[in-house]
């Protein structure tokens, strides 16, 4: 398969495509989970937490740029490769958070970046490439770095999900979806999956059920998800413990 590592997916025989939840897929997931666990332990014990976060953010940005360069080299660069999907926006939010934290980007990376990246890995949509292809490598790893960035802070108790601050993320995301909606119409793209869900994902059920009302149903689903993922953190952290770890980061 190495001969197709930099190839356009249109030039790759179908026999080299991989299937979600195959053995290769689970090997990837096992390796990536192991990396997250190792980094979480390193981060918690480190006295240079801020440097670790900045390092991860820089790696993510460089990898995103390299991905587009390689797609251009392969002749497969498309408008869909612009960082306007949720995980693409998350790259900027993670970088912003690493260098300047505030209520908006802190809740964004927990409420949207973390579940979005997990969802992407759970329901991969890059199976048209061989498992050993730069695009597959990029898709597996960049979503993992996004998850890692949030998880290590949760484990190290330097990030506190706060439901009261979620309103900033909610408003920001709604405002963001307006221009993206119109860009989708102009460019015939599907950023944020505002037109249709990712093929093979559970969101197809919403689309089949609600049709043109799919986006409204998706927003309501996220609100329900947020309620569920914020409940465990409402009284988990003691303010003193949280503040102490923040000072170390």
DAVENQUI-V904348 format. One record per backbone hydrogen bond with DSSP energy under -1.0 kcal/mol. NH is the residue of the N-H (numbers start at 1). CO is the residue of the C=O. If there is no record, write none. Layout:
BEGIN
nh = (NH NH)
co = (CO CO)
END
This chain:
BEGIN
nh = (4 5 7 11 12 16 17 18 22 26 27 28 29 30 31 32 33 34 35 36 37 38 39 40 41 42 43 44 45 46 52 53 54 55 56 57 58 59 60 61 62 63 64 65 66 67 68 69 70 71 72 73 74 76 81 82 84 89 90 93 94 95 96 97 98 99 100 106 107 108 109 111 112 113 114 116 117 118 119 120 121 122 123 129 134 137 138 139 140 141 142 143 144 145 146 147 148 149 150 151 152 154 155 156 158 159 165 166 168 170 171 172 173 174 175 176 177 180 181 182 183 184 185 186 187 188 193 194 201 204 205 207 208 209 210 211 213 214 217 218 219 220 221 222 223 224 225 226 227 228 229 230 231 233 234 242 243 244 245 246 247 248)
co = (1 2 4 8 9 13 14 127 19 22 23 24 25 26 27 28 29 30 31 32 33 34 35 36 37 38 39 40 41 42 48 49 50 51 52 53 54 55 56 57 58 59 60 61 62 63 64 65 66 67 68 69 70 71 78 79 82 85 86 89 90 91 92 93 94 95 96 102 103 104 105 107 108 108 109 112 113 114 115 116 117 118 119 126 5 133 134 135 136 137 138 139 140 141 142 143 144 145 146 147 148 150 151 152 153 153 162 163 165 166 167 168 169 170 171 172 173 176 177 178 179 180 181 182 183 184 190 191 198 201 202 203 204 205 206 207 210 211 213 214 215 216 217 218 219 220 221 222 223 224 225 226 227 230 231 238 239 240 241 242 243 244)
END
